[in-house]
Amino acid sequence: MTAPDKPSPGQALLSFLDSVGSPTEAQMYLRLFRAVPRGRFAVVLPTDAVLRERAGTLAEQLALLHALDISVSLAVGAFDNPTEEEVGWLFDALREAELPAVRIPYSEDALEKAEEALSRSEIPVFVLRERAVGSVGLPEDAAIAPDLEELLVKLSPRKIIILRGRGGLGPHGVGRLEVAPGHVLLGHASGLSVINLRSDQAPLVRGGFLPPLDVAWLRRARSLLELLWSGSGPQTAVTIASPLSLLRELFTVRGEGTLIRLGAEVEKFSSWDEIDRNRLHSLLEASFGRELRPGFWGRTPLEIHLEKGYRGVALTEPGHRVPYLSKFAVLPEEQGEGLGQELWWHMVRRNPSLYWRSRTENRANGWYRAVCDGMQRVGDWTVFWRGVEPHLVPELIGDALARPSDFESPRVREP
């Protein structure tokens, strides 16, 4: 019997990604990677502790990316002053992983040298210049180091990934953290999942939920995001994670670190006439993967909570005694980026009592279970509610199940 062919590193990576997320997630992020110039989708910033203790792990993760012909930019010295020995350990690990890499001391022509390296399928490693650091291992003030500022402005990456040994920010192993009454952040084994700075930073710091070092990292992330804020189009996000989580941060919605965003601009409307109906139509169909039925637009909305760039929406309608959440949608490429969390809290501040339904196979049900007070599965649907009197629940379930479907049969059946 002939032994089966051993999968290539690229095939092995795709199999791994399929096991930790959905195949559609991995393919979506591959398309996003390949839609931008090489080395500009993500910039990876390892701390000097990672260079000392986890250089081999980082090199292994980069080797898997290299097998898919995907390049990221690497910069050392962004937050510390690594020694020559520590930088040498990184290059030793890259050589052991059979990864071609070129050291680029930061200068005015550093980007040109990086592009030349990428054209030869080499990994550019920017080495930033030394500067004073404070007692927590971060620059003493909130200003960004000039080398790093110039590099990020030139590259304008979609993601900045800060690698540290501990992984994400905040308490680890906590699934749900209430930072203020009704204001809940979700977490996992490696820290908080998402932090939206405009809405979450103040209660996190004021409530003492973060140790001093994590507060310093959060402020650093804010400086980076404010530097690259454009006001329109896709926005940069910062992720703080461990080196072992690099692939999950790049290719899955869930990730394993803490994703940090400045936060979305969400507006509230009360009629279809106040919005661009065509753009909302496209958003809903892209999010659900189905075609809207014409009758949807014949119903009167109660509130439309819409992200300014039409990347996400929470739509309520008149319900049985309390509002009914008709649609909660985020563009596929924005899922896992914290936009849904921010839309949710924008809506529930005005609507503490809600009920809604979701198809049982919907991947968002994990989120819904975390934010609801109760749920009931009935056939193909799961009905959720929050902030309602117990005696109303049977009537709300009946009303939710009786509502018509707004979409045609799915174009693609999600796994």
C-alpha positions in Angstrom: 0.0 0.0 0.0 1.3 3.4 -0.9 1.8 5.8 2.0 -0.3 9.0 1.7 1.6 12.1 0.6 2.7 14.2 3.5 0.8 17.6 3.4 2.8 20.6 2.5 3.3 23.3 5.3 0.7 25.5 3.6 -1.8 22.7 3.5 -1.0 21.8 7.2 -1.6 25.5 8.1 -5.0 25.6 6.4 -6.0 22.4 8.1 -5.0 23.9 11.5 -6.9 27.1 10.8 -10.0 25.0 9.8 -9.8 23.3 13.2 -9.7 26.5 15.3 -12.2 28.6 13.2 -14.3 28.1 10.1 -12.8 27.5 6.7 -14.6 30.7 5.5 -12.7 32.7 8.1 -9.3 31.5 7.0 -10.1 32.1 3.4 -11.5 35.6 4.1 -8.3 36.6 5.9 -6.1 35.1 3.2 -7.9 37.3 0.7 -7.5 40.4 2.9 -3.8 39.6 3.3 -3.3 39.3 -0.5 -5.3 42.4 -1.3 -2.6 44.7 0.2 1.1 45.0 -0.7 3.4 42.4 0.8 4.4 43.1 4.4 1.8 45.8 5.0 -1.2 43.9 6.3 0.3 43.4 9.7 3.3 44.7 11.7 4.5 42.4 14.4 6.2 44.0 17.5 7.8 41.5 19.9 9.0 42.6 23.3 12.5 41.9 24.3 11.2 39.2 26.7 9.8 37.4 23.6 13.2 37.6 21.9 14.8 36.1 25.0 12.3 33.4 25.8 10.0 32.8 22.8 12.1 33.5 19.7 11.8 29.9 18.5 8.0 30.0 18.9 7.8 33.2 16.9 10.0 31.8 14.2 7.8 28.7 13.9 4.7 30.8 13.5 6.4 33.0 10.8 7.5 29.9 9.0 3.9 28.7 8.6 3.0 32.1 7.2 6.0 31.9 4.8 4.7 28.5 3.5 1.5 30.3 2.3 3.6 33.1 0.7 2.4 35.6 3.2 4.7 38.2 4.6 4.4 40.4 7.7 6.8 43.1 8.8 8.7 42.6 12.0 10.1 45.4 14.2 12.3 45.0 17.3 13.0 47.7 19.8 9.5 49.2 19.6 8.9 49.2 23.4 12.3 48.1 24.8 16.0 48.3 24.0 17.0 44.8 23.1 20.6 43.9 23.4 22.6 42.7 20.4 22.5 39.2 21.9 18.7 39.2 22.0 18.4 40.4 18.4 20.9 37.7 17.5 18.7 35.0 19.2 15.8 36.0 16.9 17.9 35.7 13.8 19.3 32.3 15.0 15.7 31.1 15.5 14.7 32.3 12.0 17.7 30.5 10.4 16.8 27.3 12.3 13.3 27.6 10.9 14.9 28.0 7.4 13.4 31.4 7.1 15.4 34.0 5.0 15.4 37.3 6.9 17.3 40.6 6.5 18.2 43.0 9.3 17.3 46.6 8.5 18.6 49.2 10.9 16.0 51.9 10.8 16.8 54.9 8.6 15.2 57.0 5.9 15.6 54.3 3.3 14.5 51.5 5.5 11.2 51.0 3.7 12.9 50.7 0.3 15.3 48.0 1.7 12.3 46.2 3.2 10.5 46.2 -0.2 13.6 44.8 -1.8 13.8 42.1 0.8 10.1 41.2 0.3 10.6 41.0 -3.5 13.2 38.2 -2.7 10.8 36.5 -0.3 12.8 37.6 2.7 11.4 38.7 6.0 12.3 42.3 6.8 13.3 42.8 10.5 13.4 46.5 11.3 15.7 47.3 14.2 14.7 50.6 15.9 17.0 52.9 17.6 17.5 53.1 21.4 15.7 55.5 23.7 14.9 55.9 27.4 12.3 53.6 28.9 10.3 53.9 32.1 10.0 51.6 35.1 7.3 49.4 33.5 9.4 48.7 30.4 7.6 51.2 28.2 8.7 54.6 27.0 8.4 57.1 29.8 5.8 59.3 28.2 2.8 58.6 25.9 4.5 59.8 22.8 5.4 57.2 20.2 9.1 56.6 19.5 10.0 58.6 16.3 11.2 55.5 14.4 8.1 53.5 15.2 5.8 56.4 14.3 7.5 57.0 11.0 7.4 53.2 10.2 3.7 52.8 11.0 2.7 55.9 9.1 4.5 54.7 6.0 3.2 51.1 6.2 -0.3 52.0 7.4 -1.0 48.4 8.5 -4.4 46.9 9.1 -3.1 45.2 12.2 -0.4 45.9 14.8 0.3 42.8 16.8 2.2 43.3 20.0 3.7 40.0 21.3 4.4 39.5 25.0 4.8 36.4 27.1 1.6 36.8 29.2 -0.7 37.2 26.2 -3.8 39.4 26.4 -4.8 42.2 28.8 -7.0 41.9 31.9 -8.0 38.9 34.0 -7.3 35.6 32.4 -9.9 32.7 32.4 -12.8 35.0 33.0 -15.6 34.6 30.5 -17.7 37.7 31.4 -16.5 40.9 33.1 -19.1 43.5 34.1 -17.1 46.8 34.2 -20.2 48.9 34.9 -23.9 48.1 35.4 -25.1 46.5 32.2 -21.6 47.0 30.6 -20.1 43.6 30.0 -16.9 42.6 28.3 -16.2 39.1 27.2 -13.0 37.2 28.0 -11.2 33.9 27.5 -8.3 32.0 28.9 -5.8 34.6 27.7 -7.6 37.8 28.8 -10.3 40.1 27.5 -11.4 39.5 24.0 -12.0 43.0 22.8 -11.5 46.5 24.2 -13.1 49.5 22.5 -11.2 52.4 23.9 -13.9 55.1 23.6 -16.4 53.1 25.7 -14.3 50.6 27.7 -11.0 52.2 28.7 -12.4 54.6 31.4 -14.5 52.0 33.3 -11.7 49.4 33.0 -9.1 51.8 34.5 -11.4 53.4 37.0 -12.7 50.1 38.3 -9.2 48.7 38.9 -9.8 45.7 36.5 -6.3 46.1 35.0 -2.9 45.8 36.7 -0.6 48.8 36.2 1.4 47.2 33.4 -1.8 46.4 31.4 -3.0 50.0 31.9 0.4 51.2 30.4 -0.1 48.8 27.4 -3.6 50.1 26.9 -2.4 53.7 26.8 0.3 52.7 24.4 -2.2 51.0 22.1 -4.3 54.1 22.1 -1.4 56.3 21.0 -0.7 53.9 18.1 -4.4 53.9 17.0 -4.8 57.7 17.3 -1.6 58.1 15.2 -3.1 56.0 12.3 -6.8 57.1 12.6 -8.1 58.1 9.2 -11.7 58.8 9.9 -12.9 56.6 7.1 -12.4 53.2 5.6 -10.9 50.2 7.4 -9.3 51.2 10.6 -6.1 49.8 12.2 -6.5 47.5 15.2 -3.9 46.6 17.9 -3.7 43.1 19.2 -1.8 42.1 22.3 -1.1 38.4 22.4 1.4 35.7 23.1 3.7 34.5 20.3 1.9 31.1 20.2 -1.3 32.9 19.3 0.0 34.8 16.2 -1.7 32.6 13.6 -5.0 32.7 15.4 -4.8 36.5 15.7 -4.2 36.8 11.9 -6.6 34.2 10.6 -9.6 33.6 12.9 -12.4 35.8 14.2 -12.0 34.7 17.8 -8.3 35.1 18.3 -6.6 34.3 21.6 -5.3 37.8 22.7 -6.9 41.1 23.3 -8.0 43.1 20.3 -8.0 46.9 20.9 -9.8 49.5 18.8 -10.5 53.2 19.1 -14.1 52.4 18.8 -16.8 52.9 16.2 -19.0 56.0 15.5 -22.5 54.7 15.9 -25.5 56.8 15.0 -29.2 56.3 15.8 -32.0 56.8 13.3 -35.7 56.1 13.5 -36.8 55.7 9.8 -35.6 54.3 6.5 -35.7 57.8 5.0 -32.8 58.9 7.2 -30.4 56.4 5.9 -28.9 55.1 2.6 -31.2 52.1 2.1 -29.0 50.6 -0.7 -26.0 50.5 1.6 -27.9 49.0 4.5 -29.3 46.4 2.0 -25.8 45.4 1.0 -24.6 45.2 4.6 -27.5 42.9 5.6 -27.0 40.6 2.6 -23.2 40.4 3.1 -23.6 39.7 6.8 -26.2 36.9 6.5 -25.1 35.5 3.2 -28.7 35.6 1.9 -30.9 37.8 -0.3 -33.4 40.0 1.5 -37.1 39.6 0.7 -38.8 42.7 -0.6 -41.3 42.7 2.2 -38.6 43.6 4.8 -38.7 47.3 3.8 -42.4 47.5 4.3 -42.1 47.2 8.1 -41.5 50.3 10.3 -38.3 50.3 12.3 -38.2 51.4 15.9 -34.5 52.3 16.1 -31.6 51.9 13.6 -28.2 51.8 15.4 -25.8 52.2 12.4 -22.1 52.3 12.3 -21.2 55.5 10.3 -19.4 53.6 7.6 -22.2 51.0 7.2 -20.1 48.2 8.6 -22.6 47.1 11.2 -26.2 47.7 12.3 -28.5 46.8 15.2 -32.2 47.2 14.2 -35.1 47.1 16.5 -38.9 46.9 15.7 -42.0 47.3 17.8 -42.5 44.1 19.7 -44.8 42.6 22.3 -44.5 45.1 25.1 -40.8 45.5 24.7 -38.6 46.1 21.5 -37.8 43.2 19.3 -34.3 43.0 17.9 -34.9 42.3 14.3 -31.4 42.4 12.8 -27.9 42.4 14.3 -25.4 42.4 11.5 -21.6 43.1 11.0 -19.7 42.8 7.7 -17.8 39.5 7.6 -14.4 41.2 7.5 -15.3 43.2 10.6 -16.4 40.2 12.7 -14.2 39.6 15.7 -12.9 43.1 15.5 -15.0 44.5 18.3 -17.6 46.3 16.2 -20.4 44.0 17.2 -19.7 44.5 20.9 -19.8 48.3 20.5 -23.0 48.3 18.5 -24.6 46.1 21.1 -23.8 48.4 24.1 -24.9 51.4 22.1 -28.3 49.8 21.6 -28.9 48.3 25.0 -28.1 51.6 26.8 -31.4 52.8 25.2 -33.1 49.4 25.2 -32.4 47.5 28.4 -35.4 45.2 27.7 -35.2 43.2 24.4 -36.0 39.8 22.8 -34.8 38.3 19.6 -34.3 35.0 17.7 -31.4 33.4 16.0 -31.0 30.3 13.9 -29.6 27.5 16.1 -26.5 27.1 13.9 -25.7 30.8 14.0 -22.0 31.3 15.2 -23.1 34.4 17.0 -25.1 32.4 19.5 -22.1 32.1 21.9 -22.1 35.9 22.1 -25.9 36.0 22.6 -25.7 33.5 25.4 -23.2 35.7 27.2 -25.4 38.9 27.0 -28.9 37.4 27.5 -30.9 36.7 30.7 -32.5 33.6 29.2 -33.0 31.5 26.1 -35.2 28.8 24.7 -34.5 26.5 21.7 -37.5 25.7 19.6 -36.8 23.7 16.3 -34.5 25.7 14.0 -34.6 28.8 16.2 -33.3 29.9 19.6 -35.2 32.7 21.2 -33.2 35.0 23.6 -34.4 37.7 26.0 -32.9 40.2 28.5 -34.4 42.7 31.0 -38.0 41.3 30.8 -40.4 40.2 33.4 -40.6 36.4 33.7 -44.4 36.2 33.1 -43.9 37.8 29.7 -41.4 35.2 28.4 -43.9 32.7 26.9 -45.6 35.5 25.0 -42.3 36.9 23.7 -41.2 33.4 22.5 -44.5 32.9 20.7 -44.2 36.4 19.0 -40.6 35.8 18.0 -41.3 32.4 16.4 -44.4 33.8 14.5 -42.4 36.5 12.7 -41.7 35.9 9.0 -38.3 35.1 7.6 -36.7 38.2 6.0 -34.2 36.2 3.8 -34.4 33.8 0.9 -32.8 30.4 1.2 -29.1 30.7 1.9 -26.7 31.1 -1.0 -24.1 29.1 0.9 -24.7 26.9 3.8 -22.4 27.9 6.7 -20.7 25.0 8.5 
